[in-house]
C-alpha cells in the first residue's frame, strides 16, 4: 500500500500509525496513548519505570525508540512536545536531537 | 517480580487487527490457587488506521462463565531473556489459567463493569491506563470470573486496532 505524501506516519508498539493531522493541543499521555507531532513521530510512555516516592516516571518513546528520558507525562502544546517529570518541564528541541 | 504483557501484537501485524464490533479485546482468567495472583499494571488501546476523529467507549469487566471465544495469545515476559513462562497460558475458551484476545463471540456470561476503567477516548489519541500502585487491580488466584477489556459499543472504524495489557504475578 502506498501512502499519500501528506500523511503523518509514526510507529508505536511495532505498528505503523497514520494520521492526517498532528495531535490537538493540550492532549496529554496518559490518558491518551500517543501524540503525533508535525513530523509524524508517535510519542508515548514505555514500560520501563523509576519510582520517586509516590511518583512514577516512565521512559519516553519516539517512534518506538527510547529517547533516554523519563517522565510522568507527555503533552503537545503549540506544536511542541513537552515532557513533565521530577525535573519539571522539558521541551523537545527544534533540532530533534533531545529535550532541553 | 515477574511481569508479562498480553498484546494484539502477539499476532503478526504491522497495521493492527480488525475487531468484530462490540468486542472483548483482551480476556484473562486467573489460574487456581496456589498459583500467584494477577496484578494488572497497564492497559493501552490505540488505532493505527487513519480514521476519522471519534469517541470510543472502553470498559473493564469481570465475566463469569460462559466466557468469550478468543484468539489465543501467550503472555510475553517483559524481562529480556526471562526463561520462565507465565502461569497464564494462551487459550481460546477463556478457561482458568488462560488468556486470549479479540473475541469472536462474547459468551453468555454476564459482564460486570468494574470501576477501574469505564471511560471514553478519542480514537486518534488512543487510551493509556496506568494506575498508581494503590489503584492497581489485583485478581486473586482461583477467582471464578475472568477480567476482560472490551468495547461496549462498536467503533466507527473496525480496522487497525492495537491493544496491550501488562500484569505481574504476585
Interface residues (C-beta under 8 A of the other chain):
Chain A: X7 X12 X13 X14 X15 X16 X17 X18 X19 X20 X23 X27 X29 X30 X31 X32 X33 X34 X35 X36 X44 X45 X47 X54 X56 X58
Chain B: X3 X5 X7 X9 X13 X14 X15 X16 X42 X44 X45 X46 X48 X49 X50 X78 X119 X121 X122 X124 X125 X126 X127 X128 X129 X130 X132 X133 X162 X164 X166
